[in-house]
Amino acid sequence: MASNGQTTKPPPNPSPLRSAKFFQANMRILVTGGAGFIGSHLVDRLMQNEKNEVIVADNYFTGSKDNLKQWIGHPRFELIRHDVTEPLLVEVDQIYHLACPASPIFYKYNPVKTIKTNVMGTLNMLGLAKRVGASIMMANRILLTSTSEVYGDPLVHPQTEDYWGNVNPIGVRSCYDEGKRVAETLMFDYHRQHGIEIRIARIFNTYGPRMNIDDGRVVSNFIAQAIRDEPLTVQLPGTQTRSFCYVSDMVDGLIRLMEGNDTGPINIGNPGEFTMLELAENVKEVSFKLAHFRLFPISASPIFSLFYQI
């Protein structure tokens, strides 16, 4: 009873749902390289959550604005043309750092740009994470997409995360491989020295919609050759194995890693493997082409062709 004689109701108990994830504040999420193949699929998934605001930073070196056209103009989406080798001043809660050319064609075209993006881009994103408070005491954190290429030419199969690799620091691909190794080192240095909450994903071969058909990787090479009625070129002996992960599964793995408690590095890929000849056969079957195969030595012109039906 109040002092004025009127009956008052006790305040309602807070709903238990108030502490649930449904009522968490909006997350402002930065995706560098978000106009690229994997990045754009990650953006699609993040935008499905109505509590996410997504910012994409991309210089379109390998990405395409067309990959994001469904979100342009959306009130929860912002697209910034930006090169991560330069600092970026935004206020965000989480950073998915995917920006880096990931195609052998681009390594050869601009190796300096590739390693600068890996090293300077990661430094700038870690500086941003430090400024916005991505510490273990907060939900803020940064995730780096590294690569299985950090294992180099592995002597161990399959490669577990504690394998240090068999690497070549001066090869044609080293701008990418060693750049990612340095990026991982920087992530852990900022974690140890500044308490930055980090996540590292080592991603394996990924395929799916929005792949660049001319990016020089084996899946897109086979598909492009089948479409053009060209022989599917397979490096000798053809029994080399690779694992291939569909892009939606890769995105699911990245989000689970970001939301989980494991710093990483974590391998994300498919435990099943195909030989290169098996992959070529599968592409032939799904393309309904009477394709044939040409076997090449690893670094030479074709030495013979196989014209056979499988």
C-alpha positions as CSV (number, residue, x, y, z in Angstrom):
1,M,0.0,0.0,0.0
2,A,1.4,3.4,-1.0
3,S,1.4,6.4,1.4
4,N,-1.6,7.9,-0.4
5,G,-3.7,4.8,0.4
6,Q,-3.7,3.4,-3.2
7,T,-2.8,-0.2,-3.8
8,T,0.4,-0.6,-5.9
9,K,1.4,-3.7,-7.9
10,P,4.8,-5.1,-7.4
11,P,7.1,-4.7,-10.4
12,P,7.0,-7.7,-12.7
13,N,9.9,-10.1,-12.5
14,P,12.2,-9.8,-15.5
15,S,11.7,-12.3,-18.2
16,P,14.3,-15.1,-18.2
17,L,14.5,-14.5,-21.9
18,R,16.2,-11.1,-21.2
19,S,19.4,-12.9,-20.6
20,A,19.1,-15.1,-23.7
21,K,20.9,-14.6,-26.9
22,F,17.7,-13.3,-28.5
23,F,17.9,-10.1,-26.5
24,Q,21.6,-9.4,-26.9
25,A,22.4,-6.0,-28.3
26,N,23.0,-5.6,-32.0
27,M,26.5,-6.8,-33.2
28,R,28.4,-4.6,-35.6
29,I,30.5,-7.0,-37.6
30,L,33.3,-6.0,-40.0
31,V,34.1,-8.5,-42.8
32,T,37.3,-7.6,-44.7
33,G,37.3,-9.2,-48.2
34,G,33.6,-9.5,-47.9
35,A,33.1,-9.0,-51.7
36,G,35.0,-12.1,-52.4
37,F,34.0,-15.7,-52.8
38,I,33.9,-17.0,-49.2
39,G,33.5,-13.5,-47.8
40,S,30.2,-12.8,-49.6
41,H,28.7,-16.0,-48.5
42,L,29.7,-15.2,-44.9
43,V,28.0,-11.8,-45.3
44,D,24.8,-13.5,-46.5
45,R,24.8,-15.7,-43.4
46,L,25.5,-12.9,-41.0
47,M,22.8,-10.7,-42.6
48,Q,20.2,-13.4,-41.9
49,N,20.4,-12.5,-38.2
50,E,18.3,-9.4,-37.8
51,K,20.4,-8.2,-34.9
52,N,23.6,-8.0,-37.0
53,E,24.9,-4.9,-38.7
54,V,27.5,-5.8,-41.3
55,I,30.2,-3.6,-42.7
56,V,32.2,-4.9,-45.6
57,A,35.6,-3.5,-46.5
58,D,37.0,-4.6,-49.9
59,N,39.2,-3.1,-52.5
60,Y,37.7,-5.3,-55.3
61,F,41.2,-6.6,-56.2
62,T,39.7,-10.1,-56.5
63,G,36.2,-9.5,-55.1
64,S,33.2,-8.2,-56.9
65,K,30.5,-5.8,-55.9
66,D,28.0,-8.0,-57.7
67,N,28.5,-10.6,-55.0
68,L,26.8,-8.3,-52.5
69,K,24.2,-6.7,-54.7
70,Q,21.3,-8.1,-52.7
71,W,22.4,-6.2,-49.6
72,I,23.3,-2.8,-51.1
73,G,21.0,-0.2,-49.7
74,H,19.9,-2.4,-46.8
75,P,19.8,-0.4,-43.5
76,R,21.9,-2.9,-41.7
77,F,24.6,-3.2,-44.4
78,E,27.4,-0.9,-45.3
79,L,30.0,-1.4,-48.1
80,I,33.3,0.5,-47.9
81,R,35.8,0.4,-50.7
82,H,39.0,0.1,-48.7
83,D,42.4,-1.5,-48.9
84,V,43.3,-3.2,-45.6
85,T,47.0,-2.2,-46.0
86,E,45.7,1.2,-44.9
87,P,44.2,1.7,-41.4
88,L,40.4,1.7,-41.1
89,L,38.5,3.7,-38.5
90,V,35.2,2.1,-37.7
91,E,33.4,1.0,-34.5
92,V,32.7,-2.7,-34.5
93,D,32.2,-5.6,-32.2
94,Q,33.7,-8.4,-34.3
95,I,36.1,-8.6,-37.2
96,Y,36.2,-11.4,-39.7
97,H,39.5,-10.8,-41.5
98,L,39.4,-12.6,-44.9
99,A,41.0,-9.9,-47.1
100,C,43.8,-11.4,-49.2
101,P,44.2,-12.7,-52.8
102,A,43.9,-16.5,-52.6
103,S,44.5,-17.5,-56.2
104,P,47.8,-18.7,-57.7
105,I,47.2,-16.4,-60.7
106,F,47.2,-13.3,-58.5
107,Y,50.3,-14.5,-56.6
108,K,52.2,-14.4,-59.8
109,Y,50.6,-11.2,-61.0
110,N,51.3,-9.2,-57.8
111,P,53.3,-11.1,-55.1
112,V,54.2,-7.9,-53.2
113,K,50.6,-6.9,-53.0
114,T,49.8,-10.4,-51.7
115,I,52.3,-10.4,-48.8
116,K,51.6,-6.8,-48.0
117,T,47.9,-7.6,-47.6
118,N,48.7,-10.6,-45.4
119,V,51.1,-8.8,-43.1
120,M,50.1,-5.1,-43.1
121,G,46.4,-5.9,-43.4
122,T,46.5,-8.2,-40.4
123,L,48.5,-5.6,-38.4
124,N,45.9,-2.9,-39.2
125,M,43.0,-5.2,-38.3
126,L,44.7,-6.2,-35.0
127,G,45.3,-2.5,-34.3
128,L,41.6,-1.9,-34.9
129,A,40.7,-4.8,-32.6
130,K,42.9,-3.4,-29.9
131,R,41.3,0.0,-30.2
132,V,37.7,-1.2,-30.0
133,G,38.5,-3.5,-27.1
134,A,38.6,-7.0,-28.4
135,S,39.7,-8.5,-25.1
136,I,38.9,-11.7,-23.3
137,M,36.7,-9.7,-20.9
138,M,34.3,-8.7,-23.8
139,A,32.4,-10.4,-26.6
140,N,34.6,-8.5,-29.1
141,R,37.0,-10.6,-31.1
142,I,38.9,-11.0,-34.4
143,L,39.0,-14.0,-36.6
144,L,41.7,-14.6,-39.2
145,T,41.2,-16.9,-42.2
146,S,44.5,-18.6,-42.6
147,T,45.1,-21.5,-44.9
148,S,46.2,-25.1,-45.1
149,E,49.0,-23.8,-47.2
150,V,50.9,-22.9,-44.0
151,Y,51.8,-26.6,-43.9
152,G,53.7,-26.2,-47.2
153,D,54.5,-29.5,-48.9
154,P,53.5,-31.7,-45.9
155,L,55.4,-34.8,-44.9
156,V,52.5,-35.8,-42.7
157,H,49.0,-36.9,-43.8
158,P,46.5,-35.7,-42.7
159,Q,47.9,-32.6,-41.2
160,T,46.8,-31.8,-37.6
161,E,47.0,-28.3,-36.2
162,D,50.2,-29.1,-34.2
163,Y,52.1,-30.0,-37.4
164,W,54.6,-27.2,-38.1
165,G,54.9,-27.9,-41.8
166,N,57.5,-28.4,-44.5
167,V,57.8,-25.0,-46.1
168,N,59.6,-23.1,-48.8
169,P,60.1,-19.4,-47.8
170,I,61.4,-18.3,-51.2
171,G,59.1,-20.0,-53.7
172,V,56.6,-18.4,-56.1
173,R,53.8,-19.2,-53.7
174,S,55.6,-18.0,-50.6
175,C,54.1,-14.5,-50.7
176,Y,50.8,-16.2,-49.8
177,D,51.9,-19.2,-47.7
178,E,54.5,-17.3,-45.6
179,G,52.3,-14.2,-45.4
180,K,49.6,-16.3,-43.7
181,R,52.2,-17.8,-41.4
182,V,53.3,-14.3,-40.4
183,A,49.7,-13.3,-40.0
184,E,49.1,-16.2,-37.5
185,T,52.2,-15.1,-35.6
186,L,50.9,-11.5,-35.3
187,M,47.6,-12.8,-34.1
188,F,49.1,-14.7,-31.3
189,D,51.6,-11.9,-30.4
190,Y,48.7,-9.5,-30.0
191,H,46.8,-12.1,-28.0
192,R,49.7,-12.7,-25.6
193,Q,50.9,-9.1,-25.3
194,H,47.6,-7.1,-25.5
195,G,45.0,-9.7,-24.5
196,I,43.2,-9.5,-27.9
197,E,40.6,-12.2,-28.2
198,I,41.5,-14.1,-31.4
199,R,40.3,-16.9,-33.6
200,I,42.4,-18.6,-36.4
201,A,40.8,-20.8,-39.0
202,R,43.1,-22.7,-41.4
203,I,40.8,-23.2,-44.4
204,F,41.2,-26.0,-47.0
205,N,40.0,-26.1,-50.6
206,T,36.6,-24.5,-50.9
207,Y,34.2,-24.6,-53.8
208,G,30.7,-23.3,-54.6
209,P,28.8,-20.4,-56.3
210,R,30.7,-17.2,-57.0
211,M,34.0,-18.9,-57.5
212,N,36.1,-17.0,-60.1
213,I,36.1,-19.4,-63.0
214,D,39.6,-18.3,-64.0
215,D,41.3,-18.1,-60.7
216,G,43.7,-21.0,-61.4
217,R,42.5,-23.4,-58.8
218,V,41.8,-27.0,-59.6
219,V,38.0,-27.1,-59.2
220,S,37.4,-23.9,-61.3
221,N,40.0,-25.1,-63.8
222,F,38.2,-28.3,-64.4
223,I,34.8,-26.6,-64.6
224,A,36.1,-24.0,-67.0
225,Q,37.7,-26.6,-69.2
226,A,34.6,-28.7,-69.3
227,I,32.4,-25.7,-70.2
228,R,34.8,-24.8,-73.1
229,D,34.9,-28.4,-74.3
230,E,38.7,-28.5,-73.5
231,P,40.6,-31.5,-72.1
232,L,40.7,-31.6,-68.3
233,T,44.4,-31.1,-67.5
234,V,45.6,-33.3,-64.6
235,Q,49.1,-33.1,-63.2
236,L,50.9,-36.4,-63.1
237,P,50.5,-38.9,-61.6
238,G,46.8,-38.0,-61.0
239,T,46.7,-39.8,-57.7
240,Q,47.4,-36.7,-55.6
241,T,44.6,-36.2,-53.1
242,R,42.8,-33.1,-52.0
243,S,39.8,-32.4,-49.7
244,F,37.1,-30.1,-50.9
245,C,34.6,-28.2,-48.6
246,Y,31.4,-26.6,-49.9
247,V,31.3,-22.9,-49.2
248,S,28.2,-23.0,-47.0
249,D,29.9,-25.6,-44.8
250,M,33.0,-23.4,-44.6
251,V,30.9,-20.4,-43.5
252,D,29.2,-22.5,-40.9
253,G,32.6,-23.5,-39.5
254,L,33.9,-19.9,-39.4
255,I,30.8,-18.7,-37.5
256,R,31.0,-21.6,-35.0
257,L,34.7,-20.8,-34.4
258,M,34.0,-17.1,-33.9
259,E,31.2,-17.9,-31.4
260,G,33.1,-20.7,-29.6
261,N,35.8,-20.7,-27.0
262,D,38.7,-22.2,-28.9
263,T,41.4,-19.7,-30.1
264,G,42.7,-22.1,-32.7
265,P,44.3,-22.6,-35.1
266,I,41.5,-24.9,-36.3
267,N,41.5,-26.8,-39.6
268,I,38.3,-26.3,-41.4
269,G,37.7,-28.6,-44.4
270,N,36.4,-32.0,-45.4
271,P,37.9,-35.2,-44.0
272,G,37.1,-37.0,-47.2
273,E,39.6,-36.8,-50.0
274,F,39.5,-37.2,-53.8
275,T,42.4,-38.0,-56.2
276,M,42.7,-35.4,-59.0
277,L,41.6,-38.0,-61.5
278,E,38.5,-38.7,-59.4
279,L,37.7,-35.0,-59.3
280,A,38.1,-34.7,-63.0
281,E,35.8,-37.7,-63.5
282,N,33.2,-36.1,-61.3
283,V,33.3,-32.8,-63.2
284,K,33.0,-34.7,-66.4
285,E,29.9,-36.5,-65.1
286,V,28.0,-33.5,-63.8
287,S,28.9,-31.4,-66.8
288,F,27.4,-34.0,-69.2
289,K,30.5,-33.5,-71.4
290,L,32.4,-36.1,-73.4
291,A,35.5,-34.8,-71.8
292,H,38.9,-36.3,-72.0
293,F,42.0,-35.9,-69.8
294,R,45.5,-34.7,-70.5
295,L,48.2,-35.6,-68.0
296,F,50.9,-33.1,-67.4
297,P,54.2,-33.3,-65.5
298,I,54.1,-30.9,-62.6
299,S,56.0,-28.0,-64.2
300,A,56.1,-28.7,-67.9
301,S,53.9,-28.9,-71.0
302,P,51.7,-31.9,-71.6
303,I,53.6,-35.1,-72.5
304,F,50.7,-37.2,-73.5
305,S,46.9,-37.2,-73.7
306,L,44.4,-39.8,-72.5
307,F,41.3,-40.0,-74.7
308,Y,39.1,-42.5,-72.9
309,Q,35.6,-42.7,-71.5
310,I,35.1,-43.4,-67.9
